[in-house]
Amino acid sequence: MPRGYANITWLVATDAGRFLLKMPPRGAPRVERTVRVTAAAQAAGVPTPRVVRHDSSGIDLPPFWIQEHIEDAEDAERLWPSLDADERDSLGRELGTVVATLHRTPYRDNVRPLPEVVRGRFDGVITRAREVGELDERTAQRIARVVSERVPMLAAVERRLCHTDLYLENVLLKRVNGRQRFASLLDFEHGLGTDPAEDFVKLAWWNFETHPELRAPFFAGYGDPTRHGADFESRRELFCLYYIVASLGYFSARGLVQDPVRPWMRADDARELQFARDRLQRWAGGGAAC
């Protein structure tokens, strides 16, 4: 199958039906993490494809997992132009309900305190962005000050199960009684136990900004996010800044490497990199990171 940042994917036909075989370039740790998070999401009641087999040993094949293939379904981004108002409203409400289910689920995948984990993540992405020339010393120092001010807020946050890659290409719809309805939430490769505010970064960027009709029904299904703390918005801004800096380093570095398997990614990478540059410039000028 042609698309995918995190994995190389094959659609495999067997006597028992069709399945997806996924091999992540990042190897065994990504396989183990994905399998654990997917199982936790299913146990919580989130509709997502079941992993039927995995092997992270790398003995016979590179690390892989095999998951169910959802037949007769398409991703919501592709279907969006053809959805009517009722179908868009239903999509938003169901997505909100599913994300709320995730965020009610305690999930701890790291023994270190959350502030320490997030501070370490920031250190890594700042270093990478500076190495590829996307971040100057003055801006890096300003980001470090924000991290010092806001990361302590995370000490009071209970880690919940989060997807962290919520956009419509990761949502499948199926036709039910002539209407397109929510079928599955895909791709927990980036899932982890973290502050629910982190999930609201890509929700805002790739859903509410691009498809503003989703916002009201989503929150009708999700509820009030400030139930996760009165400082929810300040924490969300912190994670917005994290993803801006992470994108600068990641997509700039990818632009230096030719990918013969997935050349289509070069245009996508350039678009993502420019988005991050624009957001950083807006933030540096006094605007919001989100």
C-alpha positions as CSV (number, residue, x, y, z in Angstrom):
1,M,0.0,0.0,0.0
2,P,1.4,3.4,-1.0
3,R,0.8,5.7,2.0
4,G,2.2,5.9,5.5
5,Y,4.8,7.8,7.5
6,A,5.3,5.3,10.3
7,N,5.2,2.0,8.4
8,I,5.5,0.1,5.2
9,T,2.2,-1.7,4.8
10,W,0.9,-4.6,2.7
11,L,-2.6,-5.7,2.2
12,V,-2.5,-9.5,2.4
13,A,-5.3,-11.9,1.2
14,T,-5.6,-15.2,3.0
15,D,-8.2,-18.0,3.3
16,A,-9.4,-16.3,6.5
17,G,-9.8,-12.9,4.9
18,R,-7.7,-9.8,4.2
19,F,-5.3,-8.4,6.7
20,L,-2.7,-5.6,6.9
21,L,0.9,-6.5,7.4
22,K,2.9,-3.5,8.9
23,M,6.6,-3.2,9.3
24,P,7.8,0.0,11.0
25,P,11.2,1.3,10.1
26,R,11.8,2.0,13.8
27,G,11.7,-1.7,14.5
28,A,10.9,-3.7,17.6
29,P,10.1,-0.9,20.1
30,R,7.5,0.6,17.7
31,V,5.9,-2.9,17.3
32,E,5.7,-3.5,21.0
33,R,4.4,-0.1,21.8
34,T,1.7,-0.2,19.1
35,V,0.5,-3.6,20.1
36,R,0.2,-2.6,23.8
37,V,-1.6,0.7,23.1
38,T,-4.0,-0.9,20.6
39,A,-4.9,-3.6,23.1
40,A,-5.5,-1.0,25.8
41,A,-7.7,1.0,23.4
42,Q,-9.8,-2.0,22.5
43,A,-10.1,-3.0,26.2
44,A,-11.5,0.5,26.8
45,G,-14.1,0.0,24.1
46,V,-12.6,2.0,21.3
47,P,-13.4,0.6,17.8
48,T,-10.0,-0.1,16.3
49,P,-8.6,-3.0,14.2
50,R,-7.5,-6.0,16.3
51,V,-3.8,-7.0,16.1
52,V,-3.9,-10.8,15.3
53,R,-0.2,-11.5,15.4
54,H,3.1,-9.7,15.9
55,D,6.7,-10.6,16.2
56,S,9.4,-8.1,17.3
57,S,12.2,-10.6,17.5
58,G,13.5,-9.9,13.9
59,I,14.6,-13.5,13.6
60,D,12.7,-14.6,10.5
61,L,11.4,-11.2,9.3
62,P,11.9,-7.6,10.3
63,P,9.7,-6.7,13.3
64,F,6.0,-6.6,12.2
65,W,2.4,-6.9,13.2
66,I,-0.7,-8.1,11.4
67,Q,-4.0,-6.5,12.0
68,E,-7.6,-6.8,10.8
69,H,-8.5,-5.0,7.6
70,I,-11.8,-3.1,7.8
71,E,-13.7,-4.0,4.6
72,D,-15.9,-1.6,2.7
73,A,-14.6,1.4,4.6
74,E,-12.9,4.6,3.6
75,D,-11.0,7.3,5.5
76,A,-13.0,10.3,6.5
77,E,-10.6,12.8,4.9
78,R,-11.2,11.3,1.5
79,L,-14.9,11.1,2.0
80,W,-15.2,14.6,3.5
81,P,-16.3,16.5,0.4
82,S,-19.1,14.1,-0.2
83,L,-20.5,14.1,3.3
84,D,-23.7,16.0,4.0
85,A,-24.3,18.1,7.1
86,D,-25.8,15.2,9.0
87,E,-22.9,12.9,8.3
88,R,-20.4,15.5,9.3
89,D,-22.2,16.2,12.5
90,S,-22.3,12.4,13.2
91,L,-18.6,12.1,12.5
92,G,-17.7,14.9,14.9
93,R,-19.9,13.6,17.7
94,E,-18.6,10.0,17.4
95,L,-15.0,11.2,17.2
96,G,-15.5,13.2,20.3
97,T,-17.1,10.3,22.1
98,V,-14.3,8.0,21.1
99,V,-11.6,10.4,22.2
100,A,-13.4,10.9,25.5
101,T,-13.3,7.2,26.0
102,L,-9.6,7.2,25.5
103,H,-9.1,10.1,27.9
104,R,-11.1,8.3,30.7
105,T,-8.6,5.4,30.5
106,P,-5.6,5.6,32.8
107,Y,-2.4,4.5,31.0
108,R,1.1,4.7,32.4
109,D,3.8,3.5,30.0
110,N,6.8,5.2,31.7
111,V,7.9,5.0,35.3
112,R,9.4,8.5,35.3
113,P,7.2,11.4,36.4
114,L,5.4,13.1,33.5
115,P,7.2,16.5,33.9
116,E,10.5,14.7,33.6
117,V,9.3,12.8,30.5
118,V,8.0,15.9,28.7
119,R,11.1,17.9,29.6
120,G,13.3,15.2,28.1
121,R,11.1,15.1,25.0
122,F,11.6,18.9,24.6
123,D,15.3,18.6,25.1
124,G,15.5,16.1,22.2
125,V,13.4,18.0,19.7
126,I,15.1,21.3,20.5
127,T,18.5,19.7,19.9
128,R,17.4,18.2,16.6
129,A,15.9,21.4,15.3
130,R,19.0,23.3,16.1
131,E,21.2,20.7,14.4
132,V,19.3,21.1,11.1
133,G,19.4,24.9,11.4
134,E,15.7,25.4,12.1
135,L,16.1,27.0,15.5
136,D,18.3,29.9,16.5
137,E,19.8,30.3,20.0
138,R,17.5,33.1,21.0
139,T,14.3,31.2,20.1
140,A,15.7,28.0,21.7
141,Q,16.3,29.9,24.9
142,R,12.8,31.4,24.9
143,I,11.3,28.0,24.3
144,A,13.3,26.6,27.2
145,R,11.9,29.3,29.5
146,V,8.3,28.4,28.6
147,V,9.2,24.7,29.3
148,S,10.6,25.6,32.7
149,E,7.4,27.6,33.5
150,R,4.8,25.2,32.3
151,V,6.2,21.7,32.6
152,P,5.7,21.7,36.4
153,M,1.9,22.0,35.7
154,L,2.1,18.4,34.6
155,A,2.9,17.1,38.0
156,A,-0.8,17.1,38.9
157,V,-1.9,15.5,35.7
158,E,-3.0,11.8,35.6
159,R,-1.7,10.2,32.5
160,R,-4.5,8.9,30.2
161,L,-4.5,6.9,27.0
162,C,-3.9,9.3,24.1
163,H,-3.7,8.7,20.4
164,T,-1.6,11.8,19.6
165,D,-2.2,11.6,15.8
166,L,-5.8,12.5,15.5
167,Y,-6.7,13.5,12.0
168,L,-9.4,12.4,9.6
169,E,-7.2,10.0,7.6
170,N,-7.0,7.9,10.8
171,V,-10.8,7.6,10.9
172,L,-12.7,5.1,8.9
173,L,-16.3,5.5,7.9
174,K,-18.7,2.8,6.6
175,R,-22.1,3.2,4.9
176,V,-24.9,2.1,7.2
177,N,-28.5,2.4,6.0
178,G,-27.4,4.7,3.3
179,R,-25.4,7.0,5.6
180,Q,-21.7,7.3,6.2
181,R,-21.0,6.5,9.9
182,F,-18.0,6.2,12.2
183,A,-16.5,2.7,11.9
184,S,-13.0,2.7,13.4
185,L,-10.1,4.8,14.8
186,L,-6.8,3.7,13.2
187,D,-3.1,3.7,13.8
188,F,-2.1,3.8,17.4
189,E,1.6,3.8,16.5
190,H,2.1,7.2,18.3
191,G,-0.2,6.3,21.2
192,L,1.0,6.8,24.8
193,G,0.1,7.6,28.3
194,T,0.2,11.4,28.6
195,D,-1.7,14.5,29.3
196,P,-5.0,14.6,27.4
197,A,-4.2,18.1,26.4
198,E,-1.6,16.7,24.1
199,D,-4.3,15.1,21.9
200,F,-5.8,18.5,21.3
201,V,-2.8,19.8,19.3
202,K,-3.4,17.8,16.1
203,L,-7.2,17.9,16.7
204,A,-7.0,21.7,16.4
205,W,-4.5,21.9,13.5
206,W,-5.8,19.1,11.3
207,N,-9.5,18.9,12.2
208,F,-11.0,22.1,13.6
209,E,-8.9,24.5,11.5
210,T,-9.3,22.6,8.3
211,H,-12.9,21.4,8.9
212,P,-14.5,24.0,11.3
213,E,-17.8,22.2,11.1
214,L,-16.3,19.4,13.2
215,R,-15.6,21.6,16.3
216,A,-19.1,21.9,17.8
217,P,-20.2,18.3,17.3
218,F,-16.9,17.0,18.6
219,F,-17.2,18.9,21.9
220,A,-20.8,17.8,22.1
221,G,-19.5,14.2,22.1
222,Y,-16.4,14.9,24.2
223,G,-17.6,17.3,26.8
224,D,-15.7,20.1,28.5
225,P,-11.9,19.5,28.3
226,T,-11.3,21.6,31.4
227,R,-12.4,18.7,33.4
228,H,-8.8,17.7,33.0
229,G,-7.7,20.8,34.9
230,A,-8.3,24.5,34.9
231,D,-4.8,25.0,33.3
232,F,-5.8,22.8,30.4
233,E,-5.3,25.5,27.8
234,S,-1.9,26.5,29.1
235,R,-0.8,22.8,28.9
236,R,-2.2,22.5,25.4
237,E,-0.1,25.5,24.3
238,L,2.9,23.8,25.8
239,F,2.3,20.7,23.6
240,C,1.6,22.9,20.6
241,L,5.0,24.3,21.0
242,Y,6.5,20.9,21.3
243,Y,5.0,19.7,18.1
244,I,6.1,22.8,16.2
245,V,9.7,22.2,17.3
246,A,9.5,18.5,16.7
247,S,8.1,19.1,13.2
248,L,10.9,21.5,12.4
249,G,13.6,18.9,13.1
250,Y,11.8,15.9,11.7
251,F,10.6,17.3,8.4
252,S,13.7,19.3,7.8
253,A,15.9,16.3,8.3
254,R,13.6,14.2,6.1
255,G,14.0,16.7,3.3
256,L,17.7,15.9,3.2
257,V,17.1,12.3,2.4
258,Q,15.6,10.8,-0.8
259,D,13.0,8.1,-0.1
260,P,12.8,5.9,-3.2
261,V,10.0,3.9,-1.7
262,R,7.7,6.8,-1.0
263,P,8.7,9.8,-3.1
264,W,5.2,11.3,-2.7
265,M,6.3,12.2,0.8
266,R,8.6,15.0,-0.3
267,A,5.7,17.3,-1.1
268,D,4.0,16.4,2.1
269,D,7.2,16.9,4.1
270,A,7.7,20.4,2.6
271,R,4.1,21.4,3.4
272,E,4.4,20.2,7.0
273,L,7.8,21.9,7.4
274,Q,6.4,25.2,6.2
275,F,3.4,24.9,8.5
276,A,5.8,24.5,11.5
277,R,7.9,27.4,10.4
278,D,4.9,29.6,10.0
279,R,3.6,28.7,13.5
280,L,6.9,29.3,15.1
281,Q,7.2,32.7,13.5
282,R,3.7,33.5,14.7
283,W,4.5,32.4,18.2
284,A,7.9,34.3,18.2
285,G,5.9,37.4,17.2
286,G,3.7,37.2,20.2
287,G,0.9,35.0,18.8
288,A,-0.4,31.7,20.1
289,A,1.5,28.5,19.3
290,C,-1.9,26.9,18.6
